[in-house]
Amino acid sequence: MALTAKLEIVNNVAKIALTGRLDASTANQFRELIEQAAAQKVKAAALLLGDLEYMASAGLRILVFARQKMGVAVKIYVVAPQDLVRETIEISGFSQAVILLPAYDATVIEG
């Protein structure tokens, strides 16, 4: 399955929804949205991963890129990742650089 990636900016929060598989062949789509969001100088990024079935190491590299591109002042939320994706993020240790949430919570993310 291919990757579908959508960016929406609401209340100075970049919402990036990913559906499908994030791997080397699809990672550039995600990277482009991160660059667009960073250019808007958002205060937070919410990565909506409930429909992301798989994330390869290329996807992790884009998460690292997002952390670097957006800067430490921007909070990055990983929202509702499926178990396989969450485990990939946790095993890599990247869970220390983002905030994992079971669902989108506007009071936390947009607050």
N, C-alpha and C positions, 0 to 999 in steps of 0.2 A: 504494500500500500504506500502511496506517495504521502508527502507532507502537505497539509494545508496550514498556513500561518496567517493570522490576521492581527492587525494592530489597531487599537482604539485608545485615544487619550481622553480620560474623563477625570475632572477635578485634579488635574496635574499628576495623574497616575497613568502610566502606560500599561494597558492591558494587552497582553500578547497571548492569544489562544493558539495552541498547537494541536493538530489532529493527525493521527497516522504514525509514521515512523521517522525519527530524527537520526539520520546517519550521514556518512560522508557525502552522499549524493544529494542530500536535501539541506545540509547545514547552512549553506549560503542564504537560503530564504530567511532563516531565523536570524542570521547575522545582519542582514539588511534591515530587518525590523528593529533590532537592537540599536543599530546606527541611527535610524530615524528617531527612535525614542530618545536616545542620548542627545541628539541635536535639539530636541524640544526642552531640554533641561528639566525633565520631570523630577518630582520629589520621591517617587517610588515606581517600581515596576512589579506588576503582578503577572506571573507566568502561569497561565491557566492550562494545566497539563492533564486534566481529567480524561481527555480523549486521546492522549499520546500513548500509543501502545508500546513503544520501544525507543530507547535512547542509547546510541552507541557512543564511543569515546569522542567522536566528532561533535556530538551534542554537548558533552561536558566541556569541550574546548570553547564552545560558544558561550556557555555559562560563565566560564572564567573570563572570556572576552567582555561579557556584559558587566561583570564586576569591575573590571579595569576601566572600561569605556565610560561607565556611568559614575564612577567614583565612590568612595566610601560613604559619602553623605546620603547617597540614594539607597533606600532599603529595597531589597529584592525578595519578593515573596514567591514561593513555589506553592501553587494552590492545587490541591486535590490530585496529586500525582498517583497514578496506578502503582501497585506494589512493586512491579519490576522496575519502573522508572525511579521510584523513591529509593529502592535498594541500591540502584546504580549511583544515585547522588550521595547516599549515606556511606557506601563502601569506599567511594572515592575521597571521602572526607570533605566534599564541597558543601555538605549540610551545615558546616560551621560558618560558611560565608553567606548563607541565605536563611530566610525564615520559612519553615515548612508549615503550611496551614491545611487542615482537612477540607475547608470550604472557603469561598470568598466571603470575607467579612469587611464590609465597607467601613465600619467603625474603627477597625484596626488599621486597614490599609489606607483609607482616604482621610482618616481622622487627623 
